[in-house]
Amino acid sequence: MASESIDGATNNERLLAAARLDNEDMLLDVFEKGGFDINFQDGLGNTALHYAASNGSLDVLEHILSHEECDVDPINRLEKATPLHLAVQIEDPEVRKAVVESLLEAGADVTIKDKNGDTAADLLKPEDTEIRALFRKAQAQKSVSRDDIASDDEGEEGSGSGSGTDEE
């Protein structure tokens, strides 16, 4: 009976249901049919990425993240939480680490604060040293990327002077 109500739903609703139910087949069917918004939010402001992250649905999560239009940092309405905020609260430590890793690799912003002023790192348990290290690495990479962008103009001026390839 549940599948009947899902079958009559829009592809946006089916996208959310697939993420909520960890139903990879339904998600792939939605992707195949098209006509959906990967960043569609329900009444609470949750996207399919929020549901996949909070449920630890790794396969569904990877498919959503692979969609080129996917916003990796959508903020829901109630908690002002991103999928990363929800991922760090997963009970199973291995699943928690895998989901957090996927989100960070996709470029999740570790500096976004929820309604309580907490970043996802603030919500980590003290024993989550591996995930804490992943956060530090992501923060460092983001910092390096910003520095690279800021110094592009300087680097262009002398970039060819030491290569020696023009004379060969």
C-alpha positions as CSV (number, residue, x, y, z in Angstrom):
1,M,0.0,0.0,0.0
2,A,2.9,2.4,0.8
3,S,4.3,1.9,-2.7
4,E,0.9,2.9,-4.3
5,S,1.1,6.3,-2.6
6,I,4.7,6.7,-3.6
7,D,4.0,5.7,-7.2
8,G,1.4,8.5,-7.5
9,A,3.8,11.0,-6.1
10,T,5.8,13.6,-8.0
11,N,9.5,12.8,-8.7
12,N,10.5,15.3,-6.1
13,E,8.4,13.5,-3.5
14,R,9.7,10.1,-4.7
15,L,13.3,11.4,-4.5
16,L,12.8,12.3,-0.8
17,A,11.0,9.0,-0.2
18,A,13.9,7.0,-1.8
19,A,16.4,8.8,0.5
20,R,14.1,8.4,3.6
21,L,13.6,4.7,2.9
22,D,17.2,3.9,1.7
23,N,15.7,2.7,-1.6
24,E,18.4,2.8,-4.2
25,D,16.2,1.3,-6.9
26,M,13.5,4.0,-6.5
27,L,16.2,6.7,-6.5
28,L,17.7,5.4,-9.7
29,D,14.2,5.3,-11.2
30,V,13.7,9.0,-10.3
31,F,17.1,9.8,-11.8
32,E,16.2,7.9,-15.0
33,K,12.8,9.6,-15.4
34,G,14.1,13.1,-14.7
35,G,11.8,16.0,-14.0
36,F,13.0,16.5,-10.4
37,D,15.1,19.0,-8.3
38,I,17.9,17.2,-6.5
39,N,17.8,20.1,-3.9
40,F,14.0,19.9,-3.4
41,Q,13.0,20.5,0.2
42,D,10.1,19.1,2.1
43,G,8.0,21.2,4.5
44,L,10.7,20.9,7.2
45,G,13.4,22.1,4.7
46,N,15.0,18.7,4.5
47,T,16.4,17.5,1.1
48,A,17.1,14.0,0.0
49,L,20.7,14.6,1.1
50,H,19.5,15.4,4.6
51,Y,17.6,12.1,4.8
52,A,20.3,10.0,3.2
53,A,22.9,11.5,5.5
54,S,20.9,11.1,8.7
55,N,19.9,7.5,7.9
56,G,23.4,6.5,6.9
57,S,22.2,5.4,3.5
58,L,25.6,5.2,1.8
59,D,24.6,4.0,-1.6
60,V,21.7,6.5,-1.9
61,L,24.0,9.3,-0.5
62,E,26.7,8.6,-3.1
63,H,24.1,8.8,-6.0
64,I,22.8,12.1,-4.7
65,L,26.3,13.5,-4.3
66,S,27.2,12.5,-7.8
67,H,24.4,14.6,-9.2
68,E,26.1,17.7,-10.6
69,E,23.4,20.1,-9.3
70,C,23.5,18.8,-5.7
71,D,24.0,21.4,-3.0
72,V,26.1,19.7,-0.4
73,D,25.2,22.3,2.3
74,P,21.4,22.8,2.3
75,I,20.1,24.1,5.6
76,N,16.8,22.7,7.0
77,R,14.2,24.9,8.6
78,L,13.8,23.5,12.2
79,E,17.4,23.0,13.3
80,K,19.1,25.1,10.6
81,A,21.2,21.9,10.2
82,T,23.1,20.7,7.1
83,P,23.4,17.0,6.2
84,L,26.9,17.2,7.9
85,H,25.3,18.2,11.2
86,L,22.9,15.2,10.9
87,A,25.7,12.8,9.8
88,V,27.8,13.4,12.9
89,Q,24.9,12.2,15.0
90,I,24.6,8.7,13.5
91,E,24.9,6.1,16.2
92,D,27.0,3.5,14.3
93,P,30.6,4.8,14.3
94,E,31.6,3.2,11.0
95,V,28.6,4.4,9.2
96,R,29.0,7.9,10.8
97,K,32.6,8.1,9.6
98,A,31.7,6.9,6.0
99,V,28.9,9.4,5.6
100,V,31.0,12.3,7.0
101,E,33.9,11.3,4.7
102,S,31.6,11.3,1.7
103,L,30.1,14.7,2.6
104,L,33.5,16.2,3.2
105,E,34.9,14.8,0.0
106,A,32.0,16.4,-1.8
107,G,33.0,19.8,-0.3
108,A,30.7,20.1,2.7
109,D,31.3,23.3,4.6
110,V,32.5,22.6,8.2
111,T,32.0,26.2,9.3
112,I,28.2,26.4,9.0
113,K,26.4,26.8,12.4
114,D,23.0,25.4,13.3
115,K,20.3,27.2,15.2
116,N,22.3,26.6,18.5
117,G,25.4,28.1,17.0
118,D,27.1,24.7,16.7
119,T,29.2,23.5,13.8
120,A,29.0,19.8,12.9
121,A,32.4,19.4,14.6
122,D,30.9,20.9,17.8
123,L,28.4,18.0,17.8
124,L,31.0,15.3,17.7
125,K,31.6,13.0,20.6
126,P,35.0,13.4,22.3
127,E,36.0,9.9,21.2
128,D,35.4,10.7,17.6
129,T,39.1,11.5,17.0
130,E,39.2,10.1,13.4
131,I,36.2,12.3,12.3
132,R,37.7,15.3,14.1
133,A,40.9,14.7,12.1
134,L,38.8,14.6,8.9
135,F,37.3,18.0,9.8
136,R,40.7,19.5,10.5
137,K,41.9,18.2,7.1
138,A,38.9,19.6,5.3
139,Q,39.3,22.9,7.0
140,A,43.0,23.0,6.1
141,Q,42.2,22.1,2.4
142,K,39.6,24.9,2.3
143,S,42.1,27.3,3.7
144,V,44.7,26.3,1.1
145,S,42.2,26.6,-1.7
146,R,41.3,30.1,-0.7
147,D,45.0,31.0,-0.5
148,D,45.5,29.6,-4.0
149,I,42.7,31.6,-5.4
150,A,43.9,34.8,-3.7
151,S,47.5,34.4,-5.0
152,D,46.6,33.5,-8.7
153,D,47.3,37.0,-9.8
154,E,50.7,37.1,-8.2
155,G,51.7,33.7,-9.6
156,E,51.0,34.6,-13.2
157,E,53.5,37.4,-13.3
158,G,56.6,35.2,-12.7
159,S,55.2,31.8,-13.5
160,G,57.1,31.2,-16.8
161,S,60.4,32.7,-15.7
162,G,62.0,29.7,-14.2
163,S,60.6,26.9,-16.4
164,G,63.3,27.0,-19.1
165,T,60.9,25.2,-21.5
166,D,60.6,28.1,-23.9
167,E,64.2,27.9,-25.1
168,E,64.3,24.2,-26.0
